[in-house]
């Protein structure tokens, strides 16, 4: 049995989008289970024994992804605009708006999607989970 990379990537994106979401993978059933900020995980003690935790949003760190993307930009003006956009509160929204305004949003999404795929493959390999 193999896990679909896209299913794990979807779970990572969901976890990253939430305030306090976590996801766990059951290696017996190949199912992914989610827990939110209001879920009492203590009611599910077997989660720690039977499931494998997926990377959290802190491990995924999309802010660092944005900085890495900016480092790939060759146009000095755009490079500076992007760095300005990620300063302070609202950085994610400003960054996305700047990418849209400079018509590089597709480049950002391709870069981000590649990073998510890399994180997913690394997680699968580390946990000896076969994937397709």
N, C-alpha and C positions, 0 to 999 in steps of 0.2 A: 504494500500500500504506500502511496506517495501523496504528499500534500501539494496542492496547487499553489505555486508562488503568488498568483494573483489574489488568492483568498487570504494569505498572510499579509500581503501588501495592503489589501483593503482593511484588515484588522489594525495594522499599524497606523494607517491614515485616520481611522476612526478614533483610536486611542490618542493620537496626536491632536485631534480636533477638540477633544473633550477637556473639561476642567479637571476631572479626576477619574478617568477611566483606566481600567487595566484589562488585559486580555490574557487568557490562558489557553494553551493547546493541550488536548488530551491525546497522547500518543497511542492509546488503545483504539479510540474511535475516530481519530483525526478530525475532531470537532473543535471549534474555537468558542470559548465561553467568555462573556464580557461581564465585568463588574464595574458599577459606577460609584459615585461618591456616596450614594445613599444605600448601597448594598452592604449588608452585614456579612462580611466574608467569614466571620467566625461561625456562621451557620453552615459553612461549607469547608470544614476542616480538611477534607480529603483533597482539596484543591492543591495543597502544598505537597502532598504525597504522590498524587496521581497525575498532576498537570505540570506543564512547563510554562513558565511565564514568558510572554512575548516582551520585546523591548518596550520600555515606557517612553513617553514623550520627552523625558529628560535625556534618555539615551539617543533618541532620534535627533533631537536638537535642530529643528528647522532653522533657527536663527543662524547657527554656524553654517548650515547649508547655504543660506542667503549670502553670507560673507564669502564662502568659497566660490559661489557663482559670480559674485562681483569681481573676484580676482581673475576670472576668465575674460572679462570685458576689456577690449583693447582701446576703445574710444575713451580718451581721458575725460571729456566732459560728462559722458554717460556714467563712467566709473565714479566720478565725484558725486553726481546726482544720486546714484544708488547708495553710496556710503552715507550721504546726508539723510536719505530716506529711512535708514535703519537706526537712526539715533533717537532715543527717547521713546516715550509712550506712543503707541499706534504704529510702531515700526513695520509690522507685517502688512497692514493696510497701505501705508505709504509706499512700501517697497513694491507691492503688487500694482498700485496705481502708476508708479514710475515705469514699471515694466510695460504696462499697457500703453502709457503715453509715448514711450519710445519704440513701441511695436516689437518688443522682445519677450512678451509674455509666453509665447510658445517655447522659446529657448529656455526660459526659467522652468517651465513645466517639464520639459524633456530632461533637464539637469536634475530637478528634484525627483522625478520618477526613477531615474538611474540610481540616485542615492538610496531611495527606498528599496529598490531591487537589490542593491549591494548589501544593505543592512539585512534584508530578508535571507539572502543566500548565506551570509555570514552566520546568522542565527541558526539556520537549518544545519549547516556544517558543524557548528559548535555543539549542537544538541543531537547530532547524528540522525537527522530527520531527512529522509529521501524526499526529493521534490521533482515536480514536473513544471 
